[in-house]
């Protein structure tokens, strides 16, 4: 008996309403594989870049987007524990998540605590891994230190603020005035990104901050680096400022890499890194262990109520175009989540 999946296809560089709803028969799971009934998949900045053909290493069009997902295992292949059937799991996929059913390697699954709602758990997959690893692995920020989070109302930003506050770290967060209350509710000191960010940060941290988390890139990355205290760390994890630029999508990233390398070569007692969630994937076992460990830690904090999911909206999978428009509007706090009808 075949399993049919509803999928959202990105056919090329299109507006959100150009996404296509299709159906496809899935193959049976092979050895070490499972079929997951997807319950929730998110819209992150990666998909927004992919829609424009601007994501650094996206596949050729057409393809099914979907960077991460939460769902329930409904079928297992050979050499997979049958006890996995019925278990709620999460997976980091890069592409393919915008589907009602998907075939995945069992080794890539992370167990989701029963206390977590699927859509809420979904907000912590790519966002939680990214925020946890940047904060605790890349920058290694300690309790009592101060950080600056750009876009503190966004999916990664709001998760990063909460993780930092849970670790006893002071947070300054940039956002628009309309999102000020939401940022403050997360425990950060809000500053207006439309104002003089450098002056606002210096007023709060005259000696600089211990880490800056910057997804914006572009010329403003120099301001972020300049706000570091001696011994501080800049963690760059995107180039949002260039998302609408024409030309080769790799150039802004390569220019950013060159700038970060130059700063690290200077004797300035500060560090600069580019965070890539897929770094180290060549060592598959080590990569999977880290994902399981770090996402597991985030899920544990969420299950105990230390972290609160920032679900901006729950929109049916078949309405992915509308969901994409909302995610790109800049008017929401948290993550827009695509939810799947169990009957699909």
Residue pairs with C-beta under 8 A, 6 or more apart in sequence:
2 25
2 26
3 25
3 26
3 28
3 35
3 74
3 75
3 101
4 23
4 24
4 25
4 26
4 101
5 23
5 24
5 25
5 26
5 99
5 100
5 101
5 102
6 21
6 22
6 23
6 99
6 100
6 317
6 318
6 340
6 344
7 21
7 22
7 23
7 24
7 64
7 98
7 99
7 100
8 19
8 20
8 21
8 22
8 64
8 65
8 66
8 98
8 99
8 317
8 318
8 320
8 338
9 19
9 20
9 21
9 22
9 62
9 63
9 64
10 19
10 20
10 50
10 51
10 61
10 62
10 63
10 64
10 65
11 18
11 19
11 20
11 61
11 62
12 18
12 53
12 61
12 62
13 51
13 52
13 53
13 61
14 51
16 51
16 320
16 321
16 322
16 324
16 325
16 328
17 321
17 325
18 321
19 320
19 321
19 324
20 62
21 318
21 320
26 35
26 101
26 102
26 103
27 103
28 75
28 77
29 35
29 75
29 76
29 77
29 80
29 103
30 77
30 78
30 103
31 77
31 78
31 79
31 80
32 77
32 78
32 79
32 80
32 105
32 106
32 107
33 76
33 77
33 80
33 103
33 104
33 105
33 106
34 73
34 75
34 76
34 77
34 80
34 84
34 103
34 104
34 105
34 106
34 109
35 73
35 74
35 75
35 76
35 101
35 102
35 103
35 104
36 69
36 71
36 72
36 73
36 74
36 89
36 91
36 101
36 102
36 103
36 104
36 109
37 71
37 72
37 73
37 74
37 100
37 101
37 340
37 342
38 69
38 70
38 71
38 97
38 99
38 100
38 101
38 102
38 317
38 340
39 69
39 70
39 71
39 72
39 88
39 118
39 119
39 122
39 339
39 340
39 342
40 69
40 70
40 71
40 118
40 119
40 121
40 122
40 314
40 337
40 338
40 339
40 340
41 66
41 68
41 69
41 70
41 97
41 98
41 99
41 122
41 317
41 337
41 338
41 340
42 67
42 68
42 69
42 97
42 122
42 123
42 125
42 126
42 127
42 155
42 335
42 336
42 337
42 338
43 320
43 323
43 324
43 327
43 335
43 336
43 337
43 338
44 67
44 68
44 126
44 127
44 155
44 335
45 154
45 155
45 215
45 238
45 240
46 55
46 67
46 94
46 126
47 65
47 66
47 67
47 324
47 327
48 243
48 324
48 327
48 328
49 55
49 58
49 243
49 249
50 58
50 65
51 65
51 324
52 243
52 244
53 61
53 249
54 242
54 243
54 249
55 249
56 249
56 250
56 253
58 95
59 95
63 95
63 96
64 95
64 96
64 97
64 98
64 99
65 95
65 96
65 97
65 98
66 93
66 95
66 96
66 97
66 98
66 99
67 92
67 93
67 94
67 95
67 97
67 126
68 90
68 91
68 92
68 93
68 97
68 122
68 125
68 126
69 90
69 91
69 93
69 97
69 102
69 122
69 125
70 88
70 89
70 90
70 112
70 118
70 119
70 121
70 122
70 125
71 88
71 89
71 102
71 118
71 340
72 86
72 87
72 88
72 89
73 84
73 85
73 86
73 87
73 89
73 109
74 85
74 86
74 101
75 85
76 82
76 84
76 85
76 106
77 106
80 106
81 106
84 106
84 109
87 111
88 111
88 112
88 114
88 118
88 121
89 109
89 110
89 111
89 112
90 109
90 110
90 111
90 112
90 121
90 122
90 125
90 295
90 299
91 97
91 104
91 108
91 109
91 110
91 125
92 108
92 125
92 126
92 129
92 277
92 291
93 102
93 104
93 108
94 278
96 102
98 317
98 320
98 338
99 317
100 317
100 340
100 341
100 344
107 284
107 288
108 288
110 291
110 292
110 295
110 296
110 299
111 296
112 118
112 121
112 299
113 121
113 299
113 300
113 302
113 303
115 303
116 299
116 302
116 303
117 309
118 339
119 309
119 311
119 314
119 337
119 339
120 302
120 309
120 311
121 299
121 302
121 309
122 335
122 337
123 155
123 159
123 309
123 310
123 311
123 334
123 335
123 337
124 159
124 295
124 298
124 299
124 302
124 307
124 309
125 295
126 155
126 277
127 155
127 156
127 158
127 159
127 335
128 159
128 163
128 294
128 295
128 298
128 299
128 302
128 307
129 277
129 291
129 294
129 295
129 298
130 156
130 159
130 237
130 275
130 277
131 156
131 159
131 160
131 163
131 298
132 163
132 294
132 295
132 297
132 298
133 275
133 277
133 290
133 294
134 160
134 213
134 235
134 237
134 275
135 141
135 147
135 160
135 163
135 164
135 167
135 169
135 211
135 213
136 163
136 167
136 294
137 294
138 233
138 235
138 273
138 275
139 147
139 210
139 211
139 213
139 233
139 235
139 273
140 233
141 147
141 164
141 167
141 169
141 210
141 211
141 233
142 169
142 210
143 167
143 168
143 169
144 168
144 169
144 170
145 169
145 170
145 210
145 211
146 169
146 170
146 171
146 172
146 205
146 209
146 210
147 164
147 169
147 170
147 171
147 172
147 209
147 210
147 211
147 212
147 213
148 171
148 172
148 173
148 174
148 201
148 209
148 211
148 212
148 213
148 224
148 227
149 157
149 160
149 161
149 164
149 171
149 172
149 173
149 174
149 188
149 213
150 157
150 173
150 174
150 193
150 212
150 213
150 214
150 215
150 216
150 224
151 157
151 174
151 175
151 193
151 215
151 216
151 240
152 158
152 160
152 161
152 171
152 173
152 174
152 175
152 179
152 183
152 186
152 188
152 190
153 173
153 175
153 176
153 179
153 182
153 183
153 332
153 333
153 334
154 215
154 333
154 334
155 310
155 334
155 335
156 215
156 237
157 173
157 175
157 213
157 215
158 182
158 183
158 186
158 310
158 333
158 334
159 298
159 307
159 310
160 213
161 171
161 173
161 183
161 186
161 187
161 188
162 186
162 187
162 306
162 307
162 308
163 298
163 301
163 307
164 170
164 171
165 171
165 186
165 187
165 188
166 301
166 306
166 307
170 189
171 187
171 188
171 189
172 188
172 189
172 191
172 201
172 204
172 205
172 209
173 183
173 186
173 188
173 189
173 190
173 191
174 190
174 191
174 192
174 193
174 197
175 182
175 183
175 190
175 192
175 193
176 192
176 193
176 194
176 330
177 192
177 194
178 331
179 333
180 190
180 192
182 333
183 190
183 333
184 190
189 204
191 197
191 200
191 201
191 204
192 200
197 223
198 223
198 226
198 227
201 209
201 227
202 227
205 227
205 229
207 229
208 227
208 228
208 229
208 230
208 232
209 227
209 228
209 229
209 232
210 228
210 229
210 231
210 232
210 233
211 228
211 232
211 233
211 234
211 235
212 224
212 225
212 227
212 228
212 232
212 233
212 234
212 235
213 235
213 237
214 220
214 221
214 224
214 234
214 235
214 236
214 237
214 238
215 236
215 237
215 238
215 240
216 224
216 238
216 239
216 240
216 241
217 236
217 238
217 239
217 240
217 241
217 242
217 252
217 256
218 239
218 241
218 242
218 252
219 241
220 241
221 234
221 236
221 256
221 259
222 259
224 234
224 236
225 234
225 263
225 270
225 272
228 234
228 270
230 269
230 270
231 269
231 270
232 270
232 271
233 270
233 271
233 272
233 273
234 260
234 263
234 270
234 271
234 272
234 273
235 273
235 274
235 275
236 256
236 260
236 272
236 273
236 274
236 275
237 274
237 275
237 276
239 252
239 253
239 256
242 252
245 252
256 274
257 274
259 272
260 272
260 273
260 274
263 270
263 272
264 271
264 272
280 286
280 287
280 290
281 287
298 307
301 307
302 308
302 309
309 334
310 333
310 334
310 335
311 334
311 335
311 337
312 326
312 327
312 332
312 333
312 334
312 335
312 336
312 337
313 323
313 326
313 332
313 336
313 337
314 337
314 339
315 322
315 323
315 326
315 336
315 337
315 338
315 339
316 338
316 339
316 340
316 341
317 338
317 339
317 340
317 341
317 344
320 338
323 336
323 338
324 336
326 332
326 336
327 335
327 336
